Amino acid sequence: MSSEITLQQMAESVTKSVLNASDRDLEGFQKIIEESIKVRESHKNLQKLVKSYTNSMIQRS
């Protein structure tokens, strides 16, 4: 069983809070989402680099 939250679960839990949030809160939330996306993309890029490095090391052996 996976402990990861699904996009649907996230959307359902955030909806009420977002509807009642102030503009300032929403701006803060938006920044968090934007930074989370950057971290996610960086993680993907890091995985690609590690895989590429590992493959190049295997080919050299």
Distance bins in CASP14 RR format, pairs under 12 A and 6 or more apart:
PFRMAT RR
TARGET T0000
AUTHOR 0000-0000-0000
RMODE 2
METHOD distances of the structure
MODEL  1
2 9 0 0 0 0 0 1 0 0 0 0 0
3 9 0 0 0 0 0 1 0 0 0 0 0
4 10 0 0 0 0 0 1 0 0 0 0 0
5 11 0 0 0 0 0 1 0 0 0 0 0
5 12 0 0 0 0 0 1 0 0 0 0 0
5 13 0 0 0 0 1 0 0 0 0 0 0
5 14 0 0 0 0 0 1 0 0 0 0 0
6 12 0 0 0 0 1 0 0 0 0 0 0
6 13 0 0 0 0 0 1 0 0 0 0 0
7 13 0 0 0 0 0 1 0 0 0 0 0
7 14 0 0 0 0 0 1 0 0 0 0 0
8 14 0 0 0 0 0 1 0 0 0 0 0
8 15 0 0 0 0 0 1 0 0 0 0 0
9 15 0 0 0 0 0 1 0 0 0 0 0
10 17 0 0 0 0 0 1 0 0 0 0 0
10 18 0 0 0 0 0 1 0 0 0 0 0
10 33 0 0 0 0 0 1 0 0 0 0 0
10 36 0 0 0 0 0 1 0 0 0 0 0
11 17 0 0 0 0 0 1 0 0 0 0 0
11 18 0 0 0 0 1 0 0 0 0 0 0
12 18 0 0 0 0 0 1 0 0 0 0 0
14 20 0 0 0 0 0 1 0 0 0 0 0
14 21 0 0 0 0 1 0 0 0 0 0 0
14 25 0 0 0 0 0 1 0 0 0 0 0
14 26 0 0 0 0 0 1 0 0 0 0 0
14 29 0 0 0 0 1 0 0 0 0 0 0
14 32 0 0 0 0 0 1 0 0 0 0 0
14 33 0 0 0 0 1 0 0 0 0 0 0
15 21 0 0 0 0 0 1 0 0 0 0 0
17 25 0 0 0 0 1 0 0 0 0 0 0
17 26 0 0 0 0 1 0 0 0 0 0 0
17 29 0 0 0 0 1 0 0 0 0 0 0
18 25 0 0 0 0 1 0 0 0 0 0 0
18 26 1 0 0 1 0 0 0 0 0 0 0
18 28 0 0 0 0 0 1 0 0 0 0 0
18 29 1 0 0 1 0 0 0 0 0 0 0
18 30 0 0 0 0 0 1 0 0 0 0 0
18 33 0 0 0 0 0 1 0 0 0 0 0
19 25 0 0 0 0 0 1 0 0 0 0 0
19 26 0 0 0 0 0 1 0 0 0 0 0
20 26 0 0 0 0 0 1 0 0 0 0 0
21 27 0 0 0 0 1 0 0 0 0 0 0
21 28 0 0 0 0 1 0 0 0 0 0 0
21 29 1 0 0 1 0 0 0 0 0 0 0
21 30 0 0 0 0 0 1 0 0 0 0 0
22 28 0 0 0 0 0 1 0 0 0 0 0
22 29 0 0 0 0 0 1 0 0 0 0 0
23 29 0 0 0 0 0 1 0 0 0 0 0
23 30 0 0 0 0 0 1 0 0 0 0 0
24 30 0 0 0 0 0 1 0 0 0 0 0
24 31 0 0 0 0 0 1 0 0 0 0 0
25 31 0 0 0 0 0 1 0 0 0 0 0
25 32 0 0 0 0 0 1 0 0 0 0 0
26 32 0 0 0 0 0 1 0 0 0 0 0
26 33 0 0 0 0 0 1 0 0 0 0 0
27 33 0 0 0 0 0 1 0 0 0 0 0
27 34 0 0 0 0 0 1 0 0 0 0 0
28 34 0 0 0 0 1 0 0 0 0 0 0
28 35 0 0 0 0 1 0 0 0 0 0 0
28 36 0 0 0 0 0 1 0 0 0 0 0
29 35 0 0 0 0 0 1 0 0 0 0 0
29 36 0 0 0 0 0 1 0 0 0 0 0
30 36 0 0 0 0 0 1 0 0 0 0 0
30 37 0 0 0 0 0 1 0 0 0 0 0
31 37 0 0 0 0 0 1 0 0 0 0 0
31 38 0 0 0 0 0 1 0 0 0 0 0
32 38 0 0 0 0 0 1 0 0 0 0 0
32 39 0 0 0 0 0 1 0 0 0 0 0
33 39 0 0 0 0 0 1 0 0 0 0 0
33 40 0 0 0 0 0 1 0 0 0 0 0
34 40 0 0 0 0 0 1 0 0 0 0 0
34 41 0 0 0 0 0 1 0 0 0 0 0
35 41 0 0 0 0 0 1 0 0 0 0 0
35 42 0 0 0 0 0 1 0 0 0 0 0
36 42 0 0 0 0 0 1 0 0 0 0 0
36 43 0 0 0 0 0 1 0 0 0 0 0
37 43 0 0 0 0 0 1 0 0 0 0 0
37 44 0 0 0 0 0 1 0 0 0 0 0
38 44 0 0 0 0 0 1 0 0 0 0 0
38 45 0 0 0 0 0 1 0 0 0 0 0
39 45 0 0 0 0 0 1 0 0 0 0 0
39 46 0 0 0 0 0 1 0 0 0 0 0
40 46 0 0 0 0 0 1 0 0 0 0 0
40 47 0 0 0 0 0 1 0 0 0 0 0
41 47 0 0 0 0 0 1 0 0 0 0 0
41 48 0 0 0 0 0 1 0 0 0 0 0
42 48 0 0 0 0 0 1 0 0 0 0 0
42 49 0 0 0 0 0 1 0 0 0 0 0
43 49 0 0 0 0 0 1 0 0 0 0 0
43 50 0 0 0 0 0 1 0 0 0 0 0
44 50 0 0 0 0 0 1 0 0 0 0 0
44 51 0 0 0 0 0 1 0 0 0 0 0
45 51 0 0 0 0 0 1 0 0 0 0 0
45 52 0 0 0 0 0 1 0 0 0 0 0
46 52 0 0 0 0 0 1 0 0 0 0 0
46 53 0 0 0 0 0 1 0 0 0 0 0
47 53 0 0 0 0 0 1 0 0 0 0 0
47 54 0 0 0 0 0 1 0 0 0 0 0
48 54 0 0 0 0 0 1 0 0 0 0 0
48 55 0 0 0 0 0 1 0 0 0 0 0
49 55 0 0 0 0 0 1 0 0 0 0 0
49 56 0 0 0 0 0 1 0 0 0 0 0
50 56 0 0 0 0 0 1 0 0 0 0 0
50 57 0 0 0 0 0 1 0 0 0 0 0
51 57 0 0 0 0 0 1 0 0 0 0 0
51 58 0 0 0 0 0 1 0 0 0 0 0
52 58 0 0 0 0 0 1 0 0 0 0 0
52 59 0 0 0 0 0 1 0 0 0 0 0
53 59 0 0 0 0 0 1 0 0 0 0 0
53 60 0 0 0 0 0 1 0 0 0 0 0
54 60 0 0 0 0 0 1 0 0 0 0 0
54 61 0 0 0 0 0 1 0 0 0 0 0
55 61 0 0 0 0 0 1 0 0 0 0 0
END
